[in-house]
Amino acid sequence: MNESVQRVREKLLRDLGPTIREALENPEVTEIMLNSDGKIWTEHFSRGMEHIGKMTPDKGMAVLSTIASSLGREITEKQPSIEGELLTEGAPRIAGSIPPKTIAAQLTIRKHSSQKLTVDDYVSSGSLTPLACEYLKKAVKSRLNILVCGGTGSGKTTFVNSLINEISTSCTTERLLILEDTREIQCASSNADSFKTSPAETMEDLVISSLRHRPDRLIVGEVRDGAALSLLEAWNTGHEGGIATIHARKTSVSGAFIRLEYLLQKALPGSDNNMLIGEAVDLLVTIERRGQRRLITSITEVNGYDTAKKEYLTRSIKME
């Protein structure tokens, strides 16, 4: 880290204050939220939401200004929002707003998961059955394309990390290319590289350009836009064994299909992409948050699309 960046980082940490700094250093904390009323809240793996302190409106505005400066931007009345990565250890994701969008300064810091779990750890915690665990291990070795579906905070990325760990230990020489909006995925593979979106390159751009870098497997942090079409086409034309996540309000197999169809329609309006989905996606895994637990609720094989019946050909995998 060069001297100027170090100075910016030190100023940022000073302005954030001891309460937020301690939360950033606490491995149990997953998110830190400064509400417009000045209250600071955290979310923990084990304890849920907790009110930990307060910040004055002026201090909140100063923090947002420093964060914007550290990102080489400005936050003003005409540009009252900012998103990016905090220039601190682990580069957590941040989103902040000031008036007139909000009553006072508001900030959300989402830390990258510090939990390095294996699929066996999910069994130990009761989040995954032994039978389902063995099936997923075989699916990884068989190079099935796996789509993990869940809502916000359901633990999609942490679970994907466990599947990547399985790839890293069972398919040691395969080249993994990881594509993300923010760097959250953890990969211990000795043959891996990662690309991150930027104002100059969207996720769709990354998917297309990644094919020139000789990947064995493509892993996408979250499919949100036109990248869905490019990714499924890549999965369907010789790049099997990939993993991606998709956000769905309705955490179910049907919810995942509906979300995928919507994204593909945005990429190519008026097209019928059901057959592409049926051919490219091999496995749908749904994950839900129940209290403080994250549970794998279903595993479903996708075996194509029946054009006559207009339905996906699926088979639910026995979990126990």
C-alpha positions as CSV (number, residue, x, y, z in Angstrom):
1,M,0.0,0.0,0.0
2,N,1.5,3.3,-1.1
3,E,1.9,6.2,1.4
4,S,-1.0,8.3,0.0
5,V,-3.5,5.4,0.1
6,Q,-2.3,4.6,3.6
7,R,-3.0,8.2,4.7
8,V,-6.5,8.1,3.2
9,R,-7.2,4.8,4.9
10,E,-6.0,6.1,8.3
11,K,-8.3,9.2,8.0
12,L,-11.2,7.0,7.0
13,L,-10.7,4.7,10.1
14,R,-10.5,7.8,12.4
15,D,-13.7,9.3,10.9
16,L,-15.6,6.0,11.2
17,G,-15.0,6.1,15.0
18,P,-14.3,3.4,17.5
19,T,-17.8,1.9,17.5
20,I,-17.7,1.1,13.8
21,R,-14.0,0.2,13.8
22,E,-14.7,-2.5,16.5
23,A,-17.6,-3.8,14.5
24,L,-15.4,-4.0,11.4
25,E,-12.8,-6.1,13.3
26,N,-15.4,-8.4,14.9
27,P,-15.6,-11.6,12.7
28,E,-19.1,-12.3,14.0
29,V,-20.5,-9.1,12.5
30,T,-21.8,-9.4,9.0
31,E,-23.3,-5.9,8.5
32,I,-23.1,-2.5,10.0
33,M,-25.8,0.1,9.5
34,L,-26.0,3.8,10.4
35,N,-29.6,4.8,10.2
36,S,-30.8,8.4,9.5
37,D,-31.7,8.8,13.1
38,G,-28.0,8.4,14.1
39,K,-28.4,4.9,15.6
40,I,-25.7,2.4,14.6
41,W,-26.8,-1.2,14.3
42,T,-25.0,-4.4,13.6
43,E,-26.0,-7.9,12.4
44,H,-24.3,-10.9,13.9
45,F,-24.1,-14.5,12.7
46,S,-25.4,-15.7,16.1
47,R,-27.2,-12.8,17.7
48,G,-29.1,-11.1,14.9
49,M,-29.6,-7.3,15.0
50,E,-28.0,-5.3,17.8
51,H,-28.0,-1.5,18.6
52,I,-24.4,-0.6,19.4
53,G,-24.2,3.2,19.4
54,K,-25.0,6.6,17.9
55,M,-23.5,9.1,15.6
56,T,-24.4,12.8,15.2
57,P,-25.7,14.0,11.9
58,D,-22.6,16.2,11.3
59,K,-20.4,13.3,12.0
60,G,-22.4,11.1,9.7
61,M,-22.1,13.6,6.9
62,A,-18.3,13.9,7.5
63,V,-18.0,10.1,7.3
64,L,-19.9,9.9,4.0
65,S,-17.7,12.7,2.6
66,T,-14.5,10.9,3.6
67,I,-15.7,7.6,2.1
68,A,-16.6,9.4,-1.2
69,S,-13.2,11.1,-1.2
70,S,-11.5,7.7,-0.7
71,L,-13.3,6.4,-3.8
72,G,-12.3,9.5,-5.8
73,R,-15.9,10.8,-5.9
74,E,-18.1,13.4,-4.4
75,I,-21.4,13.0,-2.5
76,T,-23.6,16.1,-2.9
77,E,-27.3,17.1,-2.9
78,K,-27.3,16.5,-6.7
79,Q,-25.5,13.2,-6.2
80,P,-26.8,12.1,-2.8
81,S,-25.8,8.4,-3.0
82,I,-22.6,6.4,-3.2
83,E,-21.7,2.8,-3.6
84,G,-18.4,1.0,-3.7
85,E,-15.8,-0.8,-1.5
86,L,-14.6,0.6,1.8
87,L,-10.9,1.3,1.8
88,T,-10.3,-0.9,4.9
89,E,-9.2,-4.5,5.6
90,G,-11.3,-6.9,3.6
91,A,-12.8,-4.1,1.4
92,P,-16.4,-4.5,2.6
93,R,-19.2,-3.3,0.3
94,I,-20.7,0.1,1.2
95,A,-23.8,2.0,0.2
96,G,-24.5,5.5,1.6
97,S,-26.9,8.4,1.2
98,I,-27.4,11.9,2.4
99,P,-30.2,14.5,2.2
100,P,-32.4,15.2,0.3
101,K,-32.6,11.4,-0.4
102,T,-32.6,10.7,3.3
103,I,-33.3,12.7,6.5
104,A,-29.7,12.6,7.5
105,A,-26.6,10.6,6.6
106,Q,-27.3,6.9,6.2
107,L,-24.7,4.1,5.6
108,T,-24.7,0.3,5.2
109,I,-21.5,-1.7,5.3
110,R,-21.7,-5.3,4.3
111,K,-18.7,-7.3,5.3
112,H,-17.5,-10.2,3.3
113,S,-18.0,-13.5,5.0
114,S,-15.2,-14.5,7.2
115,Q,-16.6,-18.0,7.5
116,K,-14.6,-20.5,5.5
117,L,-17.0,-23.5,5.5
118,T,-16.9,-26.8,3.7
119,V,-19.9,-28.7,2.6
120,D,-19.2,-31.1,5.5
121,D,-19.4,-28.1,7.9
122,Y,-23.0,-27.6,6.6
123,V,-23.7,-31.2,7.6
124,S,-22.2,-30.7,11.1
125,S,-24.3,-27.6,11.7
126,G,-27.5,-29.3,10.6
127,S,-27.9,-27.1,7.5
128,L,-27.4,-29.9,5.0
129,T,-28.2,-33.6,5.3
130,P,-25.3,-36.2,4.8
131,L,-27.1,-37.7,1.8
132,A,-27.5,-34.3,0.1
133,C,-23.8,-33.5,0.9
134,E,-22.6,-36.6,-0.9
135,Y,-24.8,-35.8,-3.9
136,L,-23.4,-32.3,-4.1
137,K,-19.8,-33.6,-4.0
138,K,-20.6,-35.9,-6.9
139,A,-22.3,-33.1,-8.8
140,V,-19.1,-31.0,-8.5
141,K,-16.9,-33.8,-9.7
142,S,-19.3,-34.5,-12.5
143,R,-19.0,-30.9,-13.7
144,L,-22.7,-30.0,-13.3
145,N,-23.7,-26.3,-13.7
146,I,-25.0,-25.3,-10.3
147,L,-27.3,-22.3,-9.7
148,V,-27.8,-21.3,-6.0
149,C,-31.0,-19.5,-5.4
150,G,-31.9,-17.5,-2.2
151,G,-33.0,-14.2,-0.8
152,T,-31.0,-11.3,0.6
153,G,-28.8,-12.5,3.6
154,S,-29.7,-16.2,3.0
155,G,-26.0,-17.1,2.7
156,K,-25.7,-17.8,-1.0
157,T,-22.1,-16.6,-1.3
158,T,-20.9,-18.5,1.8
159,F,-22.5,-21.7,0.4
160,V,-20.9,-21.1,-3.0
161,N,-17.6,-20.7,-1.2
162,S,-18.0,-24.2,0.2
163,L,-18.7,-25.6,-3.3
164,I,-15.6,-23.9,-4.7
165,N,-13.6,-25.4,-1.8
166,E,-14.9,-28.8,-3.0
167,I,-13.7,-28.0,-6.5
168,S,-10.3,-26.9,-5.2
169,T,-9.8,-30.1,-3.3
170,S,-11.2,-32.6,-5.7
171,C,-10.3,-31.0,-9.1
172,T,-7.0,-29.5,-8.2
173,T,-5.7,-28.5,-11.7
174,E,-8.8,-27.1,-13.2
175,R,-8.7,-23.4,-14.0
176,L,-11.4,-21.3,-12.2
177,L,-12.4,-17.8,-13.4
178,I,-14.4,-15.9,-10.8
179,L,-16.5,-12.9,-11.9
180,E,-18.0,-10.5,-9.3
181,D,-19.4,-7.0,-8.7
182,T,-17.6,-6.9,-5.3
183,R,-15.0,-9.3,-4.2
184,E,-16.7,-11.8,-1.8
185,I,-15.9,-15.2,-3.2
186,Q,-13.1,-17.1,-1.5
187,C,-11.1,-19.5,-3.5
188,A,-8.2,-21.6,-2.3
189,S,-7.6,-23.2,-5.8
190,S,-4.0,-23.0,-7.0
191,N,-5.2,-22.3,-10.5
192,A,-7.7,-19.5,-10.3
193,D,-8.2,-15.9,-11.3
194,S,-10.8,-13.3,-10.7
195,F,-12.3,-10.3,-12.5
196,K,-14.4,-7.5,-11.1
197,T,-16.9,-5.3,-12.8
198,S,-16.2,-1.5,-13.2
199,P,-17.9,1.5,-14.8
200,A,-16.1,0.5,-18.0
201,E,-17.1,-3.2,-17.9
202,T,-20.4,-4.8,-16.9
203,M,-20.8,-8.4,-15.7
204,E,-22.0,-9.3,-19.2
205,D,-18.7,-7.8,-20.6
206,L,-16.7,-9.9,-18.0
207,V,-18.5,-13.1,-18.9
208,I,-17.8,-12.6,-22.6
209,S,-14.1,-11.6,-22.1
210,S,-13.5,-14.4,-19.6
211,L,-13.9,-16.9,-22.3
212,R,-10.7,-15.7,-23.9
213,H,-8.8,-16.6,-20.7
214,R,-9.1,-20.4,-21.0
215,P,-11.4,-21.2,-18.1
216,D,-12.4,-24.7,-17.1
217,R,-15.2,-23.4,-14.9
218,L,-16.9,-20.0,-14.8
219,I,-18.2,-18.8,-11.4
220,V,-20.4,-15.7,-11.1
221,G,-21.0,-14.0,-7.8
222,E,-24.6,-13.0,-8.7
223,V,-26.4,-13.0,-12.0
224,R,-28.4,-9.8,-12.2
225,D,-28.6,-8.5,-15.8
226,G,-27.8,-9.4,-19.4
227,A,-24.9,-11.5,-18.0
228,A,-27.5,-14.3,-17.5
229,L,-27.8,-14.8,-21.3
230,S,-24.0,-14.8,-21.8
231,L,-23.4,-17.1,-18.9
232,L,-26.0,-19.7,-19.9
233,E,-24.7,-19.7,-23.4
234,A,-21.1,-20.2,-22.1
235,W,-22.3,-23.0,-19.8
236,N,-24.1,-24.6,-22.8
237,T,-21.1,-24.5,-25.1
238,G,-18.3,-26.3,-23.5
239,H,-17.7,-24.5,-20.1
240,E,-19.5,-27.0,-17.8
241,G,-19.0,-27.2,-14.1
242,G,-19.8,-23.5,-13.3
243,I,-21.5,-22.0,-10.3
244,A,-23.6,-18.9,-10.0
245,T,-26.1,-17.3,-7.6
246,I,-29.4,-15.7,-8.3
247,H,-31.6,-13.6,-6.1
248,A,-35.3,-14.6,-6.0
249,R,-38.0,-13.2,-3.7
250,K,-39.6,-16.6,-3.8
251,T,-36.9,-19.0,-2.8
252,S,-38.1,-22.0,-4.7
253,V,-37.4,-23.8,-7.9
254,S,-40.2,-22.0,-9.7
255,G,-38.9,-18.7,-8.3
256,A,-35.5,-19.3,-9.7
257,F,-36.9,-20.1,-13.2
258,I,-39.1,-17.0,-13.1
259,R,-36.1,-14.8,-12.2
260,L,-33.9,-16.3,-14.9
261,E,-36.6,-15.9,-17.5
262,Y,-37.0,-12.3,-16.5
263,L,-33.3,-11.6,-16.8
264,L,-33.1,-13.3,-20.2
265,Q,-36.0,-11.2,-21.4
266,K,-34.2,-8.1,-20.3
267,A,-31.2,-9.2,-22.3
268,L,-33.1,-10.3,-25.4
269,P,-36.7,-8.9,-25.3
270,G,-39.3,-11.1,-27.0
271,S,-37.1,-14.2,-27.1
272,D,-38.0,-17.7,-25.8
273,N,-35.1,-18.9,-23.7
274,N,-36.7,-21.7,-21.8
275,M,-34.9,-24.3,-23.7
276,L,-31.5,-22.6,-23.1
277,I,-32.3,-22.5,-19.4
278,G,-33.3,-26.2,-19.4
279,E,-30.1,-27.2,-21.3
280,A,-27.6,-25.0,-19.5
281,V,-28.6,-25.3,-15.8
282,D,-28.1,-28.8,-14.4
283,L,-28.8,-28.2,-10.7
284,L,-30.8,-25.7,-8.7
285,V,-30.0,-25.4,-5.0
286,T,-32.3,-23.3,-2.8
287,I,-31.0,-21.8,0.5
288,E,-33.1,-20.0,3.1
289,R,-32.4,-18.1,6.3
290,R,-34.5,-19.2,9.2
291,G,-33.7,-17.2,12.3
292,Q,-29.9,-17.2,12.5
293,R,-29.6,-20.5,10.6
294,R,-29.0,-20.9,6.8
295,L,-30.6,-24.1,5.5
296,I,-30.3,-25.9,2.2
297,T,-34.0,-26.5,1.5
298,S,-34.0,-28.2,-1.9
299,I,-31.7,-29.7,-4.6
300,T,-33.3,-30.1,-8.0
301,E,-31.9,-31.6,-11.2
302,V,-32.9,-29.8,-14.4
303,N,-33.1,-32.1,-17.4
304,G,-34.3,-29.9,-20.2
305,Y,-37.6,-28.2,-21.2
306,D,-40.7,-29.8,-22.7
307,T,-41.9,-27.4,-25.4
308,A,-45.2,-29.2,-25.8
309,K,-46.1,-29.1,-22.1
310,K,-44.3,-25.8,-21.6
311,E,-42.6,-27.0,-18.4
312,Y,-39.1,-27.7,-17.2
313,L,-38.1,-31.3,-16.7
314,T,-37.0,-31.5,-13.2
315,R,-36.3,-34.2,-10.5
316,S,-36.2,-33.4,-6.8
317,I,-33.2,-34.9,-5.1
318,K,-33.9,-36.8,-1.9
319,M,-32.4,-34.9,1.0
320,E,-32.7,-37.7,3.5
